[in-house]
Amino acid sequence: MEVTISSIHFKADVKLEDFIREKTAKLANLFDGVIGCDVTLKLDAATNNENKIAEIRVVIPGNDLFAKKQAKTFEEAVDNSVDALKRQVKKYKQKLRGL
């Protein structure tokens, strides 16, 4: 599975990129049809603490799954996005099986 990481208006740390790759790899373990993930990291201009945004698009045959979460840290935002995508992948698999 190919993971593309884009950070807008800043340079992502190597530890953060490794963390993202590790988390998104779990999605590929759930479903063999995952082709890749596009991860976009943004800083929100808001003055509150929750100004880190993670957008993850999972590329699968047919249509793509998408999650966007905002949190205090990029790690937390990625974690929440991956959790949401896990639910979407499970739902998609059930739909394919016709359950």
Wavefront OBJ file of the C-alpha trace (Angstrom):
o trace
v 0.000 0.000 0.000
v 1.316 3.411 -0.968
v 1.030 6.235 1.577
v 1.381 9.830 0.351
v 1.876 12.455 3.066
v 1.416 16.156 2.316
v 1.959 18.841 4.925
v 0.689 22.281 4.009
v 2.732 25.334 5.089
v 5.141 23.321 7.261
v 7.576 20.395 7.091
v 6.374 17.194 8.770
v 8.769 15.534 11.189
v 10.140 12.053 10.310
v 8.648 10.645 13.538
v 5.229 11.990 12.542
v 5.507 10.458 9.062
v 6.499 7.085 10.569
v 3.552 7.311 12.971
v 1.179 7.996 10.062
v 2.545 5.083 8.012
v 2.208 2.752 11.008
v -1.415 3.792 11.662
v -2.548 3.673 8.028
v -0.957 0.228 7.565
v -3.614 -1.105 9.936
v -6.266 -0.164 7.370
v -4.573 -2.383 4.780
v -4.668 -5.264 7.281
v -8.447 -4.904 7.572
v -9.131 -5.002 3.838
v -6.945 -6.352 1.020
v -8.479 -3.996 -1.551
v -6.807 -0.877 -0.130
v -4.599 0.563 -2.883
v -3.182 3.546 -1.001
v -3.727 6.437 1.379
v -3.394 10.170 0.807
v -2.758 12.025 4.063
v -2.929 15.825 4.230
v -1.822 17.678 7.352
v -2.891 21.304 7.849
v -2.609 23.992 10.474
v -5.871 25.831 11.109
v -5.651 29.588 11.587
v -7.932 29.402 14.642
v -6.550 30.720 17.919
v -7.741 27.749 19.986
v -5.502 24.773 20.835
v -7.245 22.359 18.477
v -5.726 23.761 15.290
v -4.147 20.606 13.776
v -6.151 18.986 10.961
v -5.573 15.543 9.442
v -7.391 14.508 6.263
v -7.021 10.917 5.097
v -8.363 9.541 1.825
v -8.226 5.763 1.424
v -8.106 4.669 -2.215
v -10.089 1.480 -2.860
v -11.616 0.084 -6.046
v -14.971 1.644 -6.800
v -14.942 4.676 -4.540
v -12.698 6.273 -1.929
v -13.196 6.577 1.814
v -12.457 9.895 3.523
v -12.062 11.199 7.067
v -11.124 14.639 8.357
v -10.437 15.266 12.042
v -9.180 18.227 14.046
v -7.334 17.928 17.376
v -4.635 19.404 19.610
v -1.868 17.299 18.029
v -1.391 15.761 14.607
v -0.981 12.343 16.239
v -4.400 12.613 17.888
v -6.017 13.879 14.683
v -4.493 11.019 12.644
v -5.535 8.505 15.302
v -9.143 9.745 15.252
v -9.212 9.753 11.438
v -7.896 6.185 11.251
v -10.517 5.054 13.787
v -13.261 6.614 11.653
v -11.821 4.984 8.534
v -11.679 1.573 10.231
v -15.435 1.793 10.776
v -15.931 2.852 7.142
v -13.772 -0.022 5.849
v -15.696 -2.560 7.943
v -18.995 -1.148 6.666
v -17.702 -1.273 3.065
v -16.612 -4.906 3.488
v -20.053 -5.854 4.805
v -21.652 -4.101 1.852
v -19.472 -6.079 -0.565
v -20.450 -9.358 1.095
v -24.101 -8.394 0.876
v -24.776 -8.665 4.602
l 1 2 3 4 5 6 7 8 9 10 11 12 13 14 15 16 17 18 19 20 21 22 23 24 25 26 27 28 29 30 31 32 33 34 35 36 37 38 39 40 41 42 43 44 45 46 47 48 49 50 51 52 53 54 55 56 57 58 59 60 61 62 63 64 65 66 67 68 69 70 71 72 73 74 75 76 77 78 79 80 81 82 83 84 85 86 87 88 89 90 91 92 93 94 95 96 97 98 99
